[in-house]
């Protein structure tokens, strides 16, 4: 159970750190690039194998790491923007209920069964996106751009999950014990994709600052641990129908509580209804 709690806390910490970035005027992009470089180095250190570029690039799963690396750095920037401009709780909901998208993909591509739990769960997930994103008119107006951010995050996270699941299933990475090797390449490629852009921005937009590097390292550590402890949960509890709903609901609830306590995020009644609906949706889809 301790692994599950740690997985929830470290995953929640990622969104909270993005909120702190805004407070301390940390450049999101710079920090995210150094976050992935840090995460990649940690994974390679944990794997304990010498870096063999020729061997890695010849692996059948290597091309998929390029696509996932692009999605990783893209979606992390969206998450950072969403946490800062839309809110921590809403951002967590949008990322976690996106699990209904790979469920639909599984039904279409893998001919998975579609039962009442899945159907109701998916419909509730769509409803919760709207409810958690909606702002009361009398309290504050929200621009169309900000309203669209959770929707972009919902679909983007879902597509990322599809590519990840497809890669893990197709190349049998978990059974071969290669999930950490695979993760290290995802982090490294995401960092390498961002590095030339970072260098270009250094000379044209904003110079690389030490505080952004430190912030990136601080983000990279919980980023790795969130994955490590989640994998340990799956090893300790082979029945994923237990791990996924508890993990995702825990992240949504913890994010909402921390956002309210530490960042004074004001959620309307309809937002809280959306969060509760999201939790129900996650449980229904997971147990299906």
ABEGO torsion letter per residue (X at the ends): XAAAAAAAAAAAAAAAAAAAAAAAGBBAAAAAAAAAAAAAAAAAAAAGBBBBAAAAAABAAAAAAAAAAAAAAAAAAAAAAAAAAAEAAAAAAAAAAAAAAAAAAAAAAAGBBBBAAAAAAAAAAAAAAAAAABBBAAABBBBAAAAAAAAAAAAAAAAAAAAAAAAAAAAGAAAAGAAAAAAAAAAAAAAAAAAAAAAAAAAAABBBBAAAAAAAAAAAAAAAAAAAAAAAAAAABABAAAAAAAAAAAAAAAAAAAAAAAAGBBBBAAAAAAAAAAAAAAAAAAAX
